[in-house]
Amino acid sequence: MGKALGGSTAINGMLWARGNPKDYNLWAQQGNEGWSYEELLPYFKKSEDSNIKHYSSHHQGKGGKVHLENSHFESHATEYILRAAKELKIPYVNYNAGDQMGIGHAQGALKDGKRWSSARAYLEPAEKKSNLIIKSKSTVLKVLIDENKVAYGVQYIQNGTLYEAHTRKEVILSAGGMATPKLLMLSGIGIKFIFDKSPLSPENRKEEIVEYLKHGKGPLTAFSADLVAYFKTKVSQDEDGYPDIELTFSPKRSNDRLAVAVNVVLMHPKSTGTIKLLSKDPLDPPLIDPSYLSDENDMNTVLAGIRIAQTFTKTDVFKTYGGHLDSEPLPACSFEKFDSDSYWRCAVQHQSICLSDPAGTAKMGGENDTDAVVDSKLKVHGIKHLRVVDNSVIPISVTGHMMAPAYMIGEKAADIIKYFWKSK
């Protein structure tokens, strides 16, 4: 998704949310040996250098390459939300430490208040190694596969010139949830297919910029959310302790008033989409049909999540500071009674966005799984010397965001590949 060194970690919201232990146990139960939560926990910890509130030494790591922090700036709104959560008897949690159900400070990939991408974490320390060559401004066109179905390299274009890179061992494809299936298909591999009474300080952007650049502090160190909460809605059919909704709370300024944007995030969508080739031209984008909300269960879950978010406005804390729901209706839905279920259904259909966390487009599974593209060693079924190492292999969506699983998959893949070739 991100066309830069470091990929999407150069442009994303920096939120570090691994998911629920059950997510990974479900992976293993589908026949993906070695992918249960306890087996993956060492790889999560290996990547992490956690400097966060309520750090858990059992669940989280220190000394890894990915620096993790909470926001260095906390607005009044964050305090109010936490007080409201306490009033609602919502527990405070470190959502990356096993038990997700509750609310906690957001954790992000930052160092000293600044973005910490995978390029800074992994590439910069290794850029002088003789076995690393970085080809920027290059686009891979396809994987080279011989008549015996053995991958032996890639074809790519750089500055208008066509090149081939050949491998002595194997090809590792890490193009992401959208580009990986596109490249596999191009290579002939068969995936067919607001607080009115709150004190508000006046803005002083010059001082905020200086504070950010010199000290890594202030409002500009904030990332995509201050707080993250997980809930199981009343429509969920899952067991207790397994959330189906995430709420993220992001303080904003709105007409010189303090406001909070609350995102209701569907964790386990039942709707599935497709990725197909638009043409045989590898420079054309793929044809993506996400089919959002095509399964009625998804709409019902989002609606239940909206109702959970609204409970915060009913607390004494919100009433004290004049906190209320912005009642200006979405123009496209103004014909519906505001705050009715039919209004919110209309609003969700018109205003929902994708968090750009594609996964599962080249899923992991056994040979008997007709939807699987790779096995538990990340090797592409039916093709020798070709692996996929990115979020496209995820067989079941995680109750979180995709950056942390991507690092984990990379760390585990490194061990899989090293062990494989050392045993030869």
N, C-alpha and C positions, 0 to 999 in steps of 0.2 A: 504494500500500500504506500509506504513512504519511499520515494525515490531519492535516497541519500545514503551516505555511509551510516550504518546503524539502522537502516530501514525505518519502520514505523516508530521505533523508539526515539527517532529524531523529531517526530511531529505529534506524538500521541498525548493523551492527558496525564501520563506518568503514573497512573493509579496502579498500585501493587495489590492485587487481590487474587490469591492463588486459586480459590475455590474451596469446596467442601470435601472432607475426606471421603465421603460416600461417592463423589464423582469418580474418583480414581479407583475405588473398590469396584464400581460398576464396570470400569474398563477391564479390570482383571477378570471379573465374572463373565465377561464376554469371550474369554479365551485368550486374552492378551497377557501372557505370563510375564511377570516382572513389573507390572504397571499398577500394583495396588498402592494405596497411600503410604503405608509404612515402608514399602520398597522405594518409593519416589522421594520420601522425605529427605534423605541424605543429599539428593541432588538439588532440591529447593534450597536447603541450608548451605550447600557448597557455593551457590551463586551469590549468596546474600552477605552484605555487610550492614547489619541492622543497627540503626541509631534512632529508636522509636520509643514512644511511651508504652509502658506495660510490656516490655520485651519478654519473650518466652524462650529460654535457652533450649528447651526440649524441641520446640517447633521451629525456631528461627535461627539463622546463622549470623556469625560475625567473621570478618576477615575475608569475605568473598569479593568478587569483582564488581558487584552491583550494589551501590550505596543506596540505602533506604532511609528516609526521614519522614517525619510529619511536617506539615506546613510550619514555617517559622513565623507566621502571622495568624492571629486569631481575632476575628471580629466579635462584636457584641452578640451578633446573631448566633454564632457557634455556642456561646455560653447559654443563650436562651433555649436553643434546641436541646442541649444536654439537660438543662433543668426541666424542660418539658418532658423529655424522655424518662427522667427519673420519676416525675409525677405520674406518668403513664405506666410505671413499673416495667419499663423496657431496660434490661440489664446493659451495663457497659461491658463491651468485649474487645479483645484484640482478635479481630476476625480472621487473622492468619494463624491463629494458635489453636486450631481444632474446632472450637465451638463458635459458630458464626452467628447464632440467633441473638440479635441485639444491635446496639449502636456503638460505634467507636471512631476514634480519629482516623482519618484517611492516611494511608501509607503510600509513599510515592518514591519513584526512582530519581532522587535528587542528591546532590552533595553541596553543602553550604548554601542551600536554597536555590541551586541552579540545576537544570536538567542534566541527568546522567544517562546518556544513551549507551547502547551496546557498542558503538564505535569507541567511545571513551573508555568503556569498561574492558573490552576485549581486544579491539584492533590497535588502538594507540600503544598499549604496552608490548604488542607483538609485531609492530610494523617493521622493525629492523631484522626480524628473523629471516633467514635465507630461504626457508620453505614457504614463505607467504608472499604472494604477489597480488596486489590490489589493482583491478582494472576498472577505473571509474569511467563514467560516460559510455558504458557498454550495455548492450541488451542481448541477452541470450535468446536465440531463435528456436533452438530445439536441442534435445539430447541425441547424440549419435549412437545408433544401435545397429549392430551387424546382423547378417542373415541368421546367425545362431542365437539371436535375442540376447546378445551381450552388449551392455553399454560400455563405450570406450572413450567418450568425451562429449563435448558440447560445441555447437556452432554459435558464434556470436558476432555482433556487428559493433564496431567502434569507430566513431568519426567517419561513417560512411563506408568503411572497409570491412569486408567479411573475413573472419578468422575461424580457426578451429583450435580447440585446446584438447589434447589427448591425455588420458590418465593411465598410469601404470597399475592402478589398483581398482578404484571404483569412482563413480560419479555420485555426488551428494547434492540433491536438489533442495534448496531452501529459499524458494521464491515467494512463499506466503500463501495464505488461504485462497487467493484469487488467481495469482499467476502460476502457482504450481500445477493445478489441474489443466490450465491452458497449455502449459509447456508439455505436459504428459500427452495431451491430445494431439498437439502439433508433432509430437515424436511418434505418433502412431500407436500409442498405448491406449487400450480400450476403455476409457471412461466416456461412454457415448452420451453422447447426449448434449407580604410587606409589613414594617414596624413603625407606625406613625409617631409614637411617643419615645422612641429610642434616641439617645444622644448620638449624633453623627458628626464626625470630624470633617472639616472642609478638605477637599482634595488639594494636594500639593504634589503634582507629578514630579517636579524637579527634585524635591527632597526624597520622594519615594524611589526615584531612579538612583540617586546617589547612595541611599541606604542599601539598595539591592546590590549595586555594583561593588561597593566598598566592603559591606559587612554581611551580605547574603541574608538580609532581614527585610521586614516590612511587607506591605501588601503585594508587591510584585513577586514575592516568593511563593504565593499561594498557587496551587495547581488546580486540577479539575474539580476537586471537592474538598471541603473541610472535614466532613463527617460522612461515614458510610454505615448503612444499617441493613440488616437482613431479616426477612419475615417469611413465615409460612402463611399464606392467605387461607381464607375459609373455603375456597374452591379447590384447594390442592388435594390430590389423592395420595400424596407421598406420606411417608412416615414422619413422626415428630422429629424436629431437629434438622429437617432438610428444607431450606428456604426455596421458595419459587419466585421471590421478588427481592430486588435490591432498591433501596432509596439512597440517593446521593444528595447531599445538602451543600449548595454553593452560594455563600453570601454575595450579594450584588448591591449596587447603588441604583436606585430607580427614582428619578425626579427628586433628588436630594433627600430621599428617604432610604432607610436600610431595608433591603428585601432579601429573600432567600429563594433561589431557584431549586426546586425539588424535582429530581428526575426519578421517574418510576421505571425501573429496568426489569424487563422480563428475562429471567435467568434460564429457563428451559423451554424455549419455544417448541411447540408441536408442529408448526408450519415448516415446511422444507422447500427449498428452491432448487434451481438448476444453474449450471454454468456450461455453456456451449461455445463452440468456435463461431465467430461472426463470419470468418472467411479463412482461407488457407494462408493469408498474409500474416506472418508472425508479429508484425508491428500493429496490426489492428487489435483493439481491445476485445476481450471476450464478451459474449452476450450473457448477461447476468439477469436472472429473474429470481429475486429473493422470495417472492410470494409471501411477503409479510402479512401476518394476521389472517391468512387463508384458513387456518383452523380456528373455529369459534372458541376453543378452550383458551387460546392466547388472549383474545379480547377480554374474556371473563376474568382472567388472571390479572391483566393490567388494570381493569376496572376495580377489582378488589384491592389492588395495590394503591390506587388513587384514594380509596376510602381510608386505608390505613394512614396515608400521608396526611389526610385531613384531620385525623384525630389530634394532631399536634396543635391545631388552631383552637381546639376546645379546652386547652389547659389554662390554668390560672396564670402561668408565666406569660403566655401569649396575650391573654386579656390585659394583664398589667401593662404591657408595652404596646398595646394596640395592634397586636399581630392579627392579621386576617388574610383570608384567601382573596387574591385579586379577582374581583367579580366582573371584570370587563370580558364579555364573551368573545370567543373567536368569531370573526365576521362570517365565516362560512357556515357556522353552526348557530347563528343568532336566532334562527327560526325554532330552535329547541329551547325548552325551559332550562335556564341556567342551573347547573349542578344536578340535573336529573341524569339517570343512567343513559338515556338516549342522547343527552347533550355530550356526555363524556365519550360515548362511543363515536360520535361524530368528530369530536376534537381529536381523539386518538388517531382516527383514520386520516385526518387532515394535517396533523402536526407532529406525528411521530417521526423520529430520526433513528438512523442506524449508528451504533457506536463504533462501526468499522472494526469489529472483532470477528472477522470471518474464520470459520474453523470447520473441520469435518468434511472437507471437499475431496480429500483423498484418504479416507478413513483407514484406521488400523483394524485388522481382524484376520481370522483364520481363513484357510483356503475354501472352506465351506460357506463362508460369508460372501454372498454374491455381490454385496455392496462394498466389500473391502478392497483397497488398492495396495496396502502394504501389510506385512506381517508384524509380529511383535518385535522383530529385530529391525524394523523399518525398511526392509527390503521389498521392492516392488514385486508383486506376484507375477511370475512368468518371465521376468527379466533379470538376468544376472548382472551383478556389479552396479546396481542402481538402488539408491536409498532416497527416501524423502525425510527431511529433518526440519519440520516446521509445524505450525498449528493446523495445517490441513489434515494431519494424521489423527487428530483428536476424534475418538469414536462417539463420545457423548459429551454434550456441552458442559462446561464447568460453571459452578455457582460463583462467578467472579469475572475477572477480566483476563485478556489473553497474553499480556506481557510476561507475567510470572510463569505460566505454563510453557511459554516459548523458550525461556531460559532453561527451565527444567528439562525439556525435551532435548535441547542442545547438549546439556551436561550429560544426560543419560546416554545419548547417542554417541558422544565421544568415548565413553567407556565401552559401549557395545562394539564400536568399530575398532578400538585399540585391542580389545580382547580377541576379536575375530581374526585380525591379522597377525597377532602375536602367536596364536594357536596354529597358524599355518606352518 
